[in-house]
C-alpha cells in the first residue's frame, strides 16, 4: 500500500476505535445521558468531550507502552489479534450483562440541583473517565484487534490515527446527545438498559468477526 492508502486505513481504524471505546454505557455514558435529559443536549455533549479527552490520554499511554514491544507484536501478530478479539468479546459480554439503570438513578438524583457551566460539565466528564484506568485494557484489545499503529507507520500518520480516535469519540458523543435530546420526553431508564444491551451485542459481533478473520488469515490493514 502507498502512504495515502495507509493513512486512510489508519484514519478509519482510529474512528472505529474511538467509537467503540466510547459507546459502552459506563459511568460517563450514563452521566452524559442524564445531563442531556435533565439539562439539555449541549451539557451532555460537553460531558462526552471531557470523556474523549481522557480517552485519548489513555490511548496515547497504551500506544506508547506497546511501542516498546514492537518486535514482539510483529512476531506474534496472529496471537495478539486473537487475544484482542477475545478481550473485546469478554468486554462486550460484560457490557451486555451490566445494568446501568442503578447508576443512572444515582447520578440523576445527585445532579438536579443546578446545570453548572459547560466547563464544569466538561471537567466532570473528564475526571469520571480518568478515574477508570481499566479502559487501558479495552484500548489494548482494540489496538491488537485492528493492528493499530506500528513502528513502520510514519509518525505523522500515527498522529492522524490518534486524532481519528478523538474524532470517533466526538462523533459518538454528538450523535448520542443529539439523538437522546430529540426523544428526551420519551427516553427513560429502560431505554438506557436497551441501549447498553445493543452496544454489548454489537461489540461481541465485532469481536467474533475479528476471530473469524484472524483464523482465516484475513488481515485488516
Residue frames relative to the residue before (quaternion, step in Angstrom):
aa qw qx qy qz dx dy dz
X 1.0000 0.0000 0.0000 0.0000 0.00 0.00 0.00
X 0.4122 -0.6861 0.5324 0.2756 3.56 -1.13 0.61
X 0.7398 -0.4416 0.2775 0.4250 3.55 -1.32 0.20
X 0.6389 0.5338 -0.3327 0.4429 3.59 0.98 -0.79
X 0.6637 0.4993 -0.3003 0.4690 3.59 0.95 -0.89
X 0.6312 0.5261 -0.3285 0.4657 3.58 0.99 -0.84
X 0.6566 0.5179 -0.3057 0.4551 3.58 0.93 -0.92
X 0.6517 0.5160 -0.3180 0.4559 3.58 0.92 -0.88
X 0.6678 0.4965 -0.3065 0.4621 3.58 0.91 -0.91
X 0.6552 0.5021 -0.3216 0.4639 3.60 0.96 -0.80
X 0.6299 0.5274 -0.3332 0.4627 3.59 1.03 -0.74
X 0.6564 0.5039 -0.3121 0.4667 3.58 0.93 -0.89
X 0.6704 0.4901 -0.3012 0.4686 3.57 0.89 -0.94
X 0.6363 0.5358 -0.3333 0.4438 3.59 0.99 -0.77
X 0.6553 0.5027 -0.3121 0.4696 3.58 0.94 -0.87
X 0.6513 0.5113 -0.3170 0.4625 3.59 0.94 -0.87
X 0.6532 0.5039 -0.3133 0.4704 3.59 0.94 -0.87
X 0.6475 0.5261 -0.3231 0.4467 3.60 0.94 -0.84
X 0.6685 0.4874 -0.2996 0.4752 3.58 0.97 -0.84
X 0.6957 0.4858 -0.2847 0.4460 3.59 0.84 -0.97
X 0.6472 0.5099 -0.3206 0.4673 3.58 1.10 -0.62
X 0.7196 0.4547 -0.2432 0.4651 3.59 1.11 -0.66
X 0.6236 0.6427 -0.3287 0.2999 3.55 1.04 -0.82
X 0.6325 0.5468 -0.3804 0.3954 3.68 0.79 -0.79
X 0.4563 -0.7194 0.4664 0.2381 3.55 -0.98 0.92
X 0.0693 0.7846 -0.6053 0.1153 3.52 0.31 1.31
X 0.7955 -0.3002 0.1993 0.4871 3.60 -1.24 -0.24
X 0.6983 0.4593 -0.3019 0.4585 3.61 0.88 -0.84
X 0.6052 0.5461 -0.3576 0.4557 3.60 1.10 -0.57
X 0.6483 0.5032 -0.3012 0.4856 3.53 1.02 -0.88
X 0.6386 0.5288 -0.3197 0.4587 3.57 1.02 -0.85
X 0.6378 0.5230 -0.3193 0.4666 3.58 1.00 -0.84
X 0.6560 0.5026 -0.3124 0.4685 3.60 0.92 -0.85
X 0.6617 0.5214 -0.3101 0.4407 3.55 0.88 -0.96
X 0.6968 0.4668 -0.2823 0.4657 3.57 0.88 -0.92
X 0.6094 0.5394 -0.3556 0.4596 3.58 1.07 -0.63
X 0.6904 0.4791 -0.2775 0.4656 3.57 0.94 -0.90
X 0.7808 0.3767 -0.1861 0.4624 3.58 0.82 -1.01
X 0.7944 0.3123 -0.1464 0.5000 3.59 1.03 -0.72
X 0.6224 -0.5247 0.3640 0.4526 3.56 1.08 -0.68
X 0.7294 -0.4869 0.2901 0.3831 3.50 -1.30 0.50
X 0.7287 0.4623 -0.2752 0.4237 3.58 0.75 -0.99
X 0.5883 0.5474 -0.3772 0.4605 3.59 1.16 -0.46
X 0.6479 0.4977 -0.3135 0.4840 3.56 1.04 -0.75
X 0.6594 0.5287 -0.3113 0.4345 3.56 0.96 -0.88
X 0.6918 0.4606 -0.3001 0.4681 3.62 0.83 -0.89
X 0.5598 0.5597 -0.3891 0.4711 3.60 1.18 -0.43
X 0.6580 0.5011 -0.2926 0.4799 3.56 1.01 -0.85
X 0.6193 0.5375 -0.3466 0.4554 3.59 1.05 -0.71
X 0.6184 0.5299 -0.3378 0.4719 3.58 1.05 -0.70
X 0.6432 0.5080 -0.3122 0.4804 3.56 1.03 -0.82
X 0.6335 0.5415 -0.3305 0.4430 3.60 1.01 -0.81
X 0.6293 0.5284 -0.3353 0.4608 3.59 1.02 -0.78
X 0.6594 0.4951 -0.3025 0.4781 3.57 0.96 -0.86
X 0.6315 0.5503 -0.3278 0.4369 3.58 1.00 -0.83
X 0.6858 0.4784 -0.3066 0.4547 3.59 0.85 -0.89
X 0.5947 0.5455 -0.3721 0.4587 3.60 1.10 -0.55
X 0.6764 0.4662 -0.2894 0.4912 3.59 0.95 -0.86
X 0.6194 0.5366 -0.3451 0.4575 3.60 1.06 -0.69
X 0.6546 0.5010 -0.3047 0.4771 3.58 0.98 -0.85
X 0.6357 0.5217 -0.3225 0.4687 3.57 1.01 -0.81
X 0.6508 0.5113 -0.3097 0.4682 3.57 0.99 -0.85
X 0.6749 0.4958 -0.2906 0.4629 3.56 0.89 -0.96
X 0.6390 0.5260 -0.3202 0.4609 3.57 1.01 -0.82
X 0.6677 0.4990 -0.3008 0.4633 3.58 0.93 -0.87
X 0.6886 0.4806 -0.2832 0.4633 3.56 0.95 -0.88
X 0.5603 0.6153 -0.3902 0.3939 3.61 1.17 -0.45
X 0.6365 0.5236 -0.3282 0.4615 3.60 1.17 -0.49
X 0.7146 0.3970 -0.2395 0.5238 3.57 1.29 -0.25
X 0.2124 0.8347 -0.4927 0.1240 3.56 1.19 0.49
X 0.6634 0.4964 -0.3105 0.4658 3.58 0.91 -0.86
X 0.6437 0.5149 -0.3117 0.4726 3.56 1.00 -0.85
X 0.6522 0.5168 -0.3102 0.4597 3.59 0.97 -0.86
X 0.6484 0.5202 -0.3187 0.4554 3.58 0.98 -0.84
X 0.6963 0.4776 -0.2764 0.4590 3.59 0.93 -0.89
X 0.7956 0.2833 -0.1231 0.5212 3.57 1.06 -0.73
X 0.1612 0.8395 -0.5068 0.1113 3.57 1.08 0.66
X 0.6334 0.5420 -0.3312 0.4421 3.59 0.96 -0.86
X 0.6967 0.4700 -0.2731 0.4681 3.57 0.82 -1.04
X 0.6677 0.5067 -0.3075 0.4504 3.57 0.97 -0.81
X 0.6339 0.5098 -0.3380 0.4734 3.59 1.05 -0.68
X 0.6265 0.5090 -0.3348 0.4862 3.58 1.06 -0.71
X 0.6484 0.5160 -0.3123 0.4645 3.56 0.98 -0.88
X 0.6562 0.5147 -0.3114 0.4556 3.58 0.94 -0.88
X 0.6611 0.5006 -0.3033 0.4694 3.57 0.97 -0.86
X 0.6531 0.5098 -0.3125 0.4646 3.58 1.00 -0.85
X 0.6356 0.5241 -0.3222 0.4664 3.57 1.04 -0.81
X 0.6491 0.5009 -0.3115 0.4804 3.58 1.01 -0.78
X 0.6185 0.5444 -0.3433 0.4508 3.58 1.04 -0.75
X 0.6621 0.4919 -0.2969 0.4811 3.57 0.95 -0.88
X 0.6505 0.5132 -0.3126 0.4644 3.56 0.99 -0.83
X 0.6459 0.5155 -0.3161 0.4660 3.57 1.00 -0.82
X 0.6501 0.5079 -0.3099 0.4726 3.56 1.01 -0.83
X 0.6352 0.5214 -0.3210 0.4707 3.56 1.02 -0.82
X 0.6482 0.5119 -0.3115 0.4698 3.58 0.97 -0.87
X 0.6432 0.5319 -0.3154 0.4516 3.57 0.98 -0.88
X 0.7336 0.4323 -0.2346 0.4690 3.58 0.94 -0.88
X 0.5755 0.6092 -0.3818 0.3897 3.61 1.18 -0.44
X 0.2498 -0.7533 0.5920 0.1400 3.55 -1.01 0.85
X 0.1864 -0.8261 0.5228 0.0976 3.61 -0.23 1.22
X 0.4667 0.7124 -0.4359 0.2909 3.60 1.23 -0.26
X 0.6320 0.5440 -0.3387 0.4358 3.57 0.99 -0.80
X 0.6652 0.4832 -0.2919 0.4887 3.57 0.99 -0.87
X 0.6151 0.5620 -0.3411 0.4352 3.56 1.02 -0.79
X 0.6816 0.4816 -0.2922 0.4670 3.57 0.86 -0.93
X 0.6485 0.5257 -0.3221 0.4465 3.56 0.99 -0.84
X 0.6909 0.4701 -0.2812 0.4718 3.57 0.82 -0.99
X 0.6304 0.5574 -0.3308 0.4272 3.55 1.00 -0.86
X 0.6585 0.5209 -0.3036 0.4505 3.55 1.03 -0.83
X 0.7594 0.4177 -0.2059 0.4543 3.55 1.00 -0.83
X 0.7412 0.4026 -0.2386 0.4812 3.63 1.19 0.01
X 0.4642 0.6921 -0.4388 0.3361 3.58 1.14 0.54
X 0.5130 0.6988 -0.4002 0.2972 3.53 1.25 -0.29
X 0.7919 -0.1343 0.1095 0.5855 3.60 0.91 -0.83
X 0.5678 -0.6093 0.4321 0.3460 3.53 -1.21 0.48
X 0.2533 -0.7578 0.5523 0.2378 3.58 0.97 -0.82
X 0.5999 -0.5463 0.4263 0.3999 3.56 -1.28 -0.02
X 0.6423 -0.4943 0.4003 0.4277 3.57 -1.27 0.27
X 0.6336 0.5403 -0.3344 0.4414 3.58 1.01 -0.80
X 0.6442 0.5164 -0.3238 0.4620 3.60 0.96 -0.83
X 0.6567 0.4980 -0.3074 0.4756 3.57 0.99 -0.83
X 0.6171 0.5419 -0.3297 0.4656 3.58 1.09 -0.74
X 0.6840 0.4973 -0.2867 0.4502 3.56 0.85 -1.00
X 0.6660 0.4895 -0.3254 0.4592 3.60 0.89 -0.81
X 0.6150 0.5307 -0.3476 0.4683 3.60 1.06 -0.68
X 0.6434 0.5238 -0.3058 0.4671 3.56 1.03 -0.84
X 0.7121 0.4700 -0.2666 0.4483 3.57 0.82 -1.01
X 0.6197 0.5404 -0.3500 0.4488 3.60 1.01 -0.75
X 0.6884 0.4611 -0.2777 0.4861 3.59 0.95 -0.85
X 0.6452 0.5346 -0.3164 0.4448 3.57 0.98 -0.84
X 0.6516 0.5392 -0.3108 0.4337 3.58 1.12 -0.65
X 0.6901 0.4287 -0.2751 0.5141 3.60 1.29 -0.01
X 0.1102 -0.8451 0.5210 0.0472 3.62 0.28 1.24
X 0.4930 0.6660 -0.4304 0.3579 3.60 1.22 -0.21
X 0.5105 0.6467 -0.4219 0.3783 3.58 1.24 -0.30
X 0.5070 0.6402 -0.4221 0.3937 3.58 1.24 -0.36
X 0.6474 0.5202 -0.3252 0.4523 3.59 1.00 -0.81
X 0.6102 0.5312 -0.3477 0.4739 3.58 1.10 -0.63
X 0.6675 0.4886 -0.3029 0.4732 3.58 0.94 -0.85
X 0.6057 0.5427 -0.3578 0.4588 3.60 1.03 -0.69
X 0.6643 0.5035 -0.2948 0.4672 3.56 0.95 -0.92
X 0.6781 0.4886 -0.2890 0.4668 3.57 0.94 -0.90
X 0.6547 0.5099 -0.3160 0.4600 3.59 0.92 -0.88
X 0.6731 0.4922 -0.2971 0.4653 3.58 0.97 -0.88
X 0.6641 0.5244 -0.3097 0.4337 3.56 0.93 -0.92
X 0.7869 0.3273 -0.1594 0.4982 3.58 0.87 -0.93
X 0.3845 -0.7359 0.4776 0.2871 3.59 1.28 0.20
X 0.2126 0.8258 -0.4886 0.1848 3.53 0.97 0.95
X 0.8608 0.0367 -0.0742 0.5022 3.56 -0.87 1.06
X 0.1607 0.7479 -0.6319 0.1244 3.56 -0.86 1.04
X 0.6691 -0.5193 0.3496 0.4005 3.55 -1.26 0.34
X 0.6052 0.5777 -0.3503 0.4209 3.58 1.22 -0.44
X 0.6275 0.5331 -0.3279 0.4632 3.56 1.26 -0.39
X 0.5220 -0.6474 0.4461 0.3306 3.64 -0.84 0.89
X 0.6268 -0.5748 0.3796 0.3642 3.55 -1.13 0.74
X 0.6470 0.5259 -0.3307 0.4421 3.59 0.94 -0.81
X 0.6453 0.5019 -0.3168 0.4810 3.59 1.03 -0.77
X 0.6111 0.5369 -0.3442 0.4689 3.59 1.06 -0.72
X 0.6357 0.5246 -0.3252 0.4636 3.57 0.99 -0.84
X 0.6411 0.5111 -0.3182 0.4759 3.58 0.97 -0.84
X 0.6273 0.5472 -0.3346 0.4418 3.58 1.04 -0.77
X 0.6784 0.4743 -0.2900 0.4803 3.56 0.93 -0.88
X 0.6249 0.5177 -0.3374 0.4770 3.58 1.05 -0.70
X 0.6176 0.5421 -0.3383 0.4585 3.58 1.12 -0.65
X 0.5855 0.5507 -0.3680 0.4675 3.59 1.13 -0.59
X 0.6401 0.5078 -0.3139 0.4837 3.57 0.99 -0.87
X 0.6524 0.5205 -0.3143 0.4524 3.58 0.93 -0.91
X 0.6451 0.5207 -0.3205 0.4582 3.59 0.97 -0.83
X 0.6574 0.5027 -0.3061 0.4706 3.56 0.98 -0.87
X 0.6559 0.5066 -0.3122 0.4644 3.59 0.93 -0.88
X 0.6240 0.5352 -0.3349 0.4605 3.59 0.99 -0.82
X 0.6609 0.5109 -0.3140 0.4513 3.57 0.90 -0.92
X 0.7072 0.4653 -0.2822 0.4514 3.59 0.75 -1.01
X 0.6181 0.5341 -0.3441 0.4629 3.58 1.09 -0.66
X 0.6880 0.4757 -0.2845 0.4685 3.59 0.84 -0.98
X 0.6433 0.5266 -0.3269 0.4494 3.58 1.00 -0.82
X 0.7085 0.4492 -0.2755 0.4694 3.58 0.75 -1.03
X 0.6419 0.5211 -0.3260 0.4585 3.59 1.02 -0.76
X 0.6843 0.4976 -0.2887 0.4481 3.58 0.86 -0.97
X 0.6812 0.4811 -0.2925 0.4679 3.56 0.90 -0.95
X 0.6296 0.5393 -0.3474 0.4383 3.62 1.01 -0.73
X 0.6456 0.5333 -0.3213 0.4422 3.58 1.10 -0.65
X 0.7811 0.2543 -0.1399 0.5529 3.60 1.13 -0.60
X 0.2364 0.8356 -0.4779 0.1326 3.56 1.26 0.39
X 0.6531 0.5131 -0.3365 0.4437 3.62 1.02 -0.62
X 0.7254 0.3946 -0.2415 0.5097 3.59 1.18 -0.50
X 0.5875 0.6018 -0.3683 0.3963 3.58 1.23 -0.41
X 0.0236 0.8023 -0.5941 0.0530 3.57 -0.88 0.98
X 0.7552 -0.3861 0.2621 0.4603 3.57 -1.29 -0.07
X 0.5962 0.5530 -0.3729 0.4468 3.59 1.08 -0.57
X 0.6134 0.5448 -0.3374 0.4615 3.58 1.09 -0.68
X 0.6211 0.5276 -0.3350 0.4729 3.59 1.05 -0.75
X 0.6539 0.5228 -0.3015 0.4562 3.57 0.94 -0.93
X 0.6739 0.4916 -0.2920 0.4679 3.57 0.90 -0.93
X 0.6434 0.5262 -0.3265 0.4500 3.59 0.95 -0.86
X 0.6530 0.5189 -0.3135 0.4540 3.57 0.95 -0.88
X 0.6560 0.5081 -0.3112 0.4633 3.59 1.01 -0.78
X 0.6368 0.5197 -0.3266 0.4665 3.56 0.98 -0.82
X 0.6486 0.5115 -0.3169 0.4661 3.59 0.94 -0.88
X 0.6406 0.5294 -0.3216 0.4538 3.58 0.96 -0.85
X 0.6535 0.5080 -0.3070 0.4697 3.58 0.97 -0.86
X 0.6459 0.5223 -0.3203 0.4554 3.59 0.94 -0.88
X 0.6576 0.5023 -0.3128 0.4661 3.59 0.92 -0.89
X 0.6557 0.5054 -0.3169 0.4628 3.60 0.96 -0.81
X 0.6357 0.5211 -0.3309 0.4636 3.59 1.01 -0.77
X 0.6425 0.5197 -0.3168 0.4656 3.57 0.94 -0.90
X 0.6736 0.4940 -0.3011 0.4600 3.58 0.92 -0.88
X 0.6497 0.5066 -0.3194 0.4682 3.61 0.98 -0.77
X 0.6200 0.5155 -0.3331 0.4889 3.58 1.04 -0.77
X 0.6367 0.5347 -0.3207 0.4536 3.58 1.00 -0.81
X 0.6394 0.5183 -0.3238 0.4666 3.58 0.99 -0.82
X 0.6562 0.5076 -0.3073 0.4661 3.58 0.95 -0.89
X 0.6609 0.5091 -0.3072 0.4579 3.59 0.91 -0.91
X 0.6596 0.5068 -0.3100 0.4604 3.57 0.97 -0.84
X 0.6887 0.4883 -0.2818 0.4559 3.58 0.90 -0.93
X 0.7050 0.4352 -0.2617 0.4951 3.58 1.13 -0.58
X 0.5288 -0.6731 0.3842 0.3460 3.56 1.30 0.03
X 0.4508 0.6745 -0.4638 0.3560 3.56 1.23 0.36
X 0.2280 -0.8075 0.5367 0.0892 3.57 -0.65 1.12
X 0.2489 -0.7190 0.6275 0.1656 3.55 -1.07 0.82
X 0.2725 -0.7976 0.5181 0.1456 3.57 -0.36 1.21
